[in-house]
Amino acid sequence: MNYRNDRYGNPVSILGYGCMRFTMTGNKIDVDKASREVMLAVGNGVNYFDTAYLYPGNEAALGQIVEQNGIRDKIYIATKLPQYLVGTNPKNIDKFFDEEKKRLRTDYIDYYLMHHLTDISAWNRLKTAGIREWVQDKKQKGEIRNIGFSYHGDTEGFLSILNDYDWDFCQIQYNYMDETSQAGVAGLKAAAAKGIPVIIMEPLRGGKLVDLPSDAKKLVDDSRWNGPAELGFRWLWNQPEVTCVLSGMNSEQMVTENCRSANLAQAGEFTGEDFELIEKIKEEILKTTKVNCTGCRYCMPCPQGVDIPGTFRCYNHMFSEGKRTGRTEFIQSIALQDNPGLPSKCIACGKCEKHCPQSIEIIRSLKEADKALRPWYYKAAIKIGRKFIL
């Protein structure tokens, strides 16, 4: 297993275990099966295990596995504060944290994250609740070793949060199809420039970069890589700014194969041919797109605050990866922001179209995207979600 150091010089396995995808039997986690897979990963050198308060039964299952196998001192546990449930009451922070420690059967958390920040407003509410003082107290007592945040939003929001606090690490969605979306490569490099380790989630977009279009799959088959999953992981590990890549492993075969890839991976190993392969795969995936937006952002900023490239990215994902995927991404990265860049804000001023190098009919396409991304029942869900989270 290869390792990259955290902020304090501790070696973190470049492959992390995303526990959210433990196998379910009925409505319960199959703890025996998960235990075999976890122990296989530990035996192969994996030491970073990621869970969260809201993953059903997940913290408790991981705590049981760790305790029964006596591996607490061999691994790092990462879990997350459900900041969207805290509000501004500081007592809620202790309530959730104490429950998480109990579930995990531990008296300290190695890596503790503010879960699912979408813009600076969510972080500001936590500051109002006294989160900075609370973290300082917990770190002094040894109950928290590292403090970080997981992020779903645009690059600007990520940078605002990144620069507002002395973070120990952060977690972002990042893969070769999301290079210029969400925090993106700009966010990755900004964090690295500050010496902040970056944990990667959704490295394969929930399996979408494994289940490739047939022509893209053939490109991988004809390459030096052992399948699409390895290619996706190795693209990430090729970048020295990436500290750890999470994988939701739920079979011993998956654990073995991913550990093999992590054992071989090196930063800077990609050749020109490898980068060309990635671009060709992206072209095949993008053939299913509805709007030929490259995410160049020449159309931005919109005078009305519409997130034009973000909207088109989510709209395209409805067709390349499924309607639910695109709509979920739209909700997470746009609709639940404090000042959402909804396409319905467009007043057809035309400024964006004058600057678009792809000559996209942006005004018309925004209307189509809005209709597809926000059917009436999603509008209702967004309204409820905004009241719940914001």
C-alpha positions in Angstrom: 0.0 0.0 0.0 1.2 3.5 -0.8 0.7 6.3 1.7 0.7 10.1 1.7 1.1 12.2 4.8 -1.6 14.2 6.5 -0.9 17.7 7.8 1.0 16.4 10.8 3.1 13.8 9.0 0.9 10.8 9.7 0.8 8.3 6.9 -2.7 7.9 5.3 -3.3 5.1 2.8 -4.0 6.5 -0.6 -7.0 4.1 -0.8 -9.6 4.9 1.8 -12.6 2.7 2.8 -16.0 4.4 2.2 -18.2 2.5 4.6 -21.5 4.0 3.3 -21.8 1.1 0.8 -21.6 -1.8 3.3 -23.9 -4.5 2.1 -27.4 -4.4 3.4 -29.5 -7.5 4.1 -33.1 -6.2 4.3 -32.8 -3.0 6.2 -29.7 -4.0 8.2 -26.0 -4.0 7.4 -24.5 -7.4 7.0 -21.9 -6.9 9.7 -20.2 -10.3 9.3 -19.7 -9.7 5.6 -18.6 -6.2 6.1 -16.1 -7.3 8.8 -14.4 -9.8 6.4 -14.1 -7.0 3.8 -12.8 -4.5 6.3 -10.2 -6.9 7.7 -9.0 -7.8 4.2 -8.5 -4.1 3.5 -6.7 -3.6 6.8 -4.5 -6.6 6.0 -3.6 -4.9 2.7 -2.7 -1.7 4.4 -5.8 0.5 4.2 -6.0 2.6 7.3 -8.6 5.4 6.6 -12.3 4.5 7.1 -15.0 7.0 6.3 -18.5 7.0 7.7 -21.1 9.6 8.8 -23.9 10.3 11.3 -26.7 10.0 8.6 -25.5 6.8 6.9 -28.1 4.3 8.3 -26.5 1.9 10.8 -23.1 2.7 9.4 -21.2 4.2 12.4 -22.6 1.4 14.7 -21.5 -1.3 12.3 -18.0 0.1 11.9 -17.7 0.5 15.7 -18.7 -3.1 16.2 -16.2 -4.3 13.6 -13.3 -2.3 15.0 -14.0 -3.3 18.5 -14.4 -7.0 17.8 -11.3 -7.2 15.7 -9.2 -5.0 18.1 -8.0 -2.7 15.3 -8.7 0.8 16.8 -5.0 1.6 17.1 -4.3 0.5 13.5 -6.8 2.7 11.7 -8.1 6.2 11.3 -11.8 6.8 11.7 -13.4 9.7 9.8 -17.0 10.7 10.6 -19.1 13.8 10.1 -21.1 16.3 12.1 -24.6 16.7 10.6 -24.3 20.4 10.5 -27.7 20.8 8.8 -29.3 19.5 12.0 -27.3 21.7 14.4 -28.9 25.0 13.7 -27.4 27.7 16.0 -27.8 25.8 19.3 -24.3 24.8 20.5 -25.8 22.0 22.7 -26.7 20.2 19.5 -23.0 19.8 18.5 -22.2 17.9 21.7 -25.4 15.8 21.4 -24.4 14.5 17.9 -20.7 14.1 18.7 -21.3 12.1 21.9 -23.8 9.9 20.0 -21.2 9.3 17.3 -18.5 8.3 19.7 -20.9 5.9 21.4 -21.9 4.3 18.1 -18.3 4.0 17.0 -17.2 2.6 20.4 -14.3 5.1 20.7 -13.4 8.1 22.8 -11.8 10.0 20.0 -12.3 10.7 16.3 -9.2 10.9 14.1 -10.8 13.0 11.3 -14.0 14.9 12.0 -15.8 16.7 9.2 -18.5 19.3 8.9 -20.8 17.3 6.6 -22.1 18.5 3.3 -21.3 22.2 3.2 -22.6 23.8 0.1 -21.5 27.4 0.6 -20.1 29.8 3.2 -23.5 30.4 4.8 -23.7 26.9 6.3 -20.2 27.4 7.8 -21.2 30.9 9.1 -24.2 29.3 11.0 -21.8 26.8 12.6 -19.6 29.7 13.7 -22.6 31.4 15.3 -23.2 28.1 17.2 -19.6 28.3 18.5 -18.1 25.6 16.4 -14.6 27.2 16.5 -14.4 27.3 20.2 -15.9 23.8 20.4 -13.4 22.3 18.1 -10.5 24.0 20.0 -11.8 22.4 23.2 -12.1 18.9 21.7 -8.7 19.0 20.1 -7.1 20.1 23.4 -8.8 17.2 25.1 -7.7 14.7 22.4 -11.3 13.9 21.4 -10.7 15.2 17.8 -7.3 14.8 16.1 -8.1 16.6 12.8 -10.9 18.9 11.7 -12.2 19.3 8.2 -15.2 19.6 6.0 -16.9 17.8 3.1 -18.1 20.0 0.2 -20.8 20.1 -2.5 -21.0 23.4 -4.2 -19.1 25.5 -6.7 -15.4 26.5 -6.7 -16.0 30.0 -5.3 -17.9 28.7 -2.3 -15.2 26.1 -1.6 -12.4 28.6 -1.7 -14.4 30.9 0.7 -14.7 28.1 3.3 -11.2 26.9 2.7 -9.7 30.3 3.5 -12.0 31.1 6.4 -10.5 28.7 8.9 -7.4 26.8 9.8 -8.5 23.4 8.5 -6.6 20.2 8.9 -8.1 18.5 5.8 -11.0 18.6 3.4 -13.1 16.2 1.3 -14.4 16.9 -2.2 -16.1 15.2 -5.1 -13.5 14.9 -7.9 -12.9 12.6 -10.9 -12.0 13.1 -14.5 -15.5 14.1 -15.4 -15.7 16.6 -12.5 -12.4 18.3 -13.2 -13.9 21.8 -13.6 -17.1 21.3 -11.5 -17.8 21.6 -7.8 -14.5 22.3 -6.0 -12.7 21.0 -9.1 -9.0 21.0 -9.8 -8.8 24.7 -8.8 -10.0 23.8 -5.3 -7.7 20.8 -5.1 -4.7 22.8 -5.9 -5.7 25.7 -3.6 -6.0 23.3 -0.7 -2.6 21.7 -1.5 -1.0 25.1 -1.7 -2.1 25.7 1.9 -0.7 22.3 2.9 -4.2 20.9 3.5 -4.7 17.2 2.6 -7.6 16.4 0.2 -9.8 13.3 0.6 -11.6 12.4 -2.7 -15.2 11.1 -2.7 -17.1 9.9 -5.8 -13.9 9.0 -7.7 -15.9 6.9 -10.1 -19.2 8.9 -9.9 -21.0 6.2 -8.1 -19.9 3.6 -10.6 -20.8 5.6 -13.7 -17.1 5.7 -14.7 -17.0 1.9 -14.5 -20.2 1.3 -16.6 -18.9 3.2 -19.6 -20.4 3.5 -23.0 -19.3 0.5 -25.2 -16.9 2.6 -27.4 -15.3 4.1 -24.3 -15.0 0.6 -22.7 -13.2 -0.7 -25.8 -10.7 2.2 -25.5 -9.9 1.0 -22.0 -9.7 -2.6 -22.9 -7.1 -1.7 -25.6 -5.0 0.3 -23.1 -2.5 -0.7 -20.5 -5.0 -0.3 -17.7 -6.8 -3.2 -16.0 -10.3 -1.8 -16.5 -12.1 1.5 -16.1 -12.0 1.5 -12.3 -8.3 1.3 -12.1 -8.0 4.0 -14.8 -10.2 6.3 -12.7 -8.3 5.7 -9.5 -4.9 6.0 -11.1 -5.9 9.3 -12.8 -6.5 10.6 -9.3 -3.4 9.1 -7.7 -1.4 10.5 -10.5 -1.9 13.9 -8.9 0.3 14.5 -5.9 -2.3 16.9 -4.4 -4.6 14.0 -3.8 -4.1 12.5 -0.4 -6.6 9.7 -0.2 -9.3 8.3 -2.5 -12.4 6.8 -1.0 -14.0 3.7 -2.5 -17.3 2.2 -1.3 -16.0 -1.4 -1.3 -18.6 -4.1 -0.7 -16.9 -7.3 -1.9 -13.6 -9.0 -1.2 -12.8 -9.0 -4.9 -13.3 -5.2 -5.0 -11.1 -4.8 -1.9 -8.3 -7.0 -3.4 -8.4 -5.3 -6.8 -8.5 -1.7 -5.4 -5.6 -2.5 -3.0 -3.6 -3.9 -5.9 -4.1 -0.7 -7.9 -3.2 1.4 -4.8 0.0 -0.6 -4.3 1.1 0.2 -7.8 0.1 3.8 -8.2 2.6 6.6 -8.2 2.2 10.4 -8.7 3.3 11.6 -12.1 3.0 8.2 -13.7 0.6 9.2 -16.5 2.0 9.5 -20.0 0.8 11.6 -22.8 -1.0 8.5 -24.2 -2.8 8.1 -20.9 -4.1 11.7 -20.9 -5.2 11.3 -24.5 -7.1 8.1 -23.5 -8.9 10.1 -20.7 -9.9 12.8 -23.2 -11.2 10.2 -25.7 -13.3 8.5 -23.0 -14.7 11.9 -22.0 -15.6 12.5 -25.6 -17.5 9.3 -25.8 -19.3 10.0 -22.6 -20.2 13.5 -23.7 -21.7 12.3 -26.9 -24.8 11.7 -24.8 -24.9 15.3 -23.7 -27.7 17.7 -24.5 -25.8 20.9 -24.3 -22.2 21.2 -25.7 -21.0 23.2 -22.7 -17.3 22.7 -21.8 -17.4 24.5 -18.5 -15.1 27.2 -19.7 -17.2 29.9 -17.8 -16.8 32.6 -20.4 -20.5 33.1 -19.9 -20.0 34.0 -16.3 -20.7 35.9 -14.2 -24.4 36.1 -15.0 -25.9 39.5 -13.9 -28.8 37.6 -12.3 -26.6 35.0 -10.6 -27.6 32.0 -12.7 -25.1 29.2 -12.5 -25.0 28.6 -16.2 -22.3 25.9 -16.5 -23.4 24.2 -13.3 -27.0 23.9 -14.7 -25.8 22.5 -18.0 -23.5 20.0 -16.3 -26.4 18.7 -14.2 -28.7 18.7 -17.2 -26.2 16.7 -19.3 -25.7 14.2 -16.4 -29.5 13.5 -16.6 -28.8 11.9 -20.0 -25.3 10.5 -19.5 -25.9 9.1 -16.1 -29.6 9.0 -15.4 -32.3 11.6 -14.6 -32.1 11.0 -10.8 -28.3 11.5 -10.8 -28.5 14.8 -12.7 -31.3 16.1 -10.5 -29.7 15.1 -7.3 -26.5 16.8 -8.3 -28.5 20.0 -9.2 -30.1 20.0 -5.8 -26.8 19.5 -4.0 -24.6 21.9 -5.9 -27.0 24.6 -6.9 -30.5 24.5 -5.4 -29.5 24.2 -1.8 -27.0 27.1 -1.8 -27.9 30.2 0.3 -28.3 32.2 -2.9 -29.0 29.5 -5.5 -28.1 30.1 -9.2 -31.4 28.7 -10.5 -31.9 28.9 -14.3 -35.4 30.4 -13.6 -33.6 33.6 -12.7 -32.6 34.2 -16.3 -34.2 37.3 -17.8 -32.9 36.7 -21.4 -30.5 39.6 -21.4 -28.2 37.8 -23.8 -24.9 38.8 -22.3 -23.9 35.1 -21.9 -24.5 34.2 -25.5 -22.2 37.0 -26.7 -19.3 35.4 -24.9 -19.9 31.7 -25.4 -17.1 30.2 -27.6 -19.3 27.2 -28.4 -22.1 29.5 -29.7 -24.7 27.7 -27.5 -28.2 29.1 -27.4 -27.9 29.5 -23.7 -31.3 31.3 -23.1 -33.3 28.5 -24.8 -31.1 25.8 -23.3 -31.6 27.2 -19.8 -35.3 27.0 -20.1 -35.1 23.4 -21.3 -32.7 22.5 -18.5 -34.9 24.1 -15.8 -38.0 22.2 -17.0 -36.1 18.9 -17.0 -34.2 19.5 -13.7 -37.1 20.8 -11.7 -40.4 19.0 -12.3 -43.1 20.0 -9.9 -42.2 17.3 -7.3 -38.5 18.3 -7.3 -39.5 21.9 -6.8 -41.4 20.8 -3.7 -38.5 18.7 -2.5 -36.1 21.7 -3.0 -38.4 24.0 -1.0 -38.6 21.5 1.9 -34.8 20.8 1.7 -34.0 24.6 1.8 -36.1 25.0 5.0 -34.5 21.9 6.5 -30.9 22.7 5.7 -30.8 26.5 5.5 
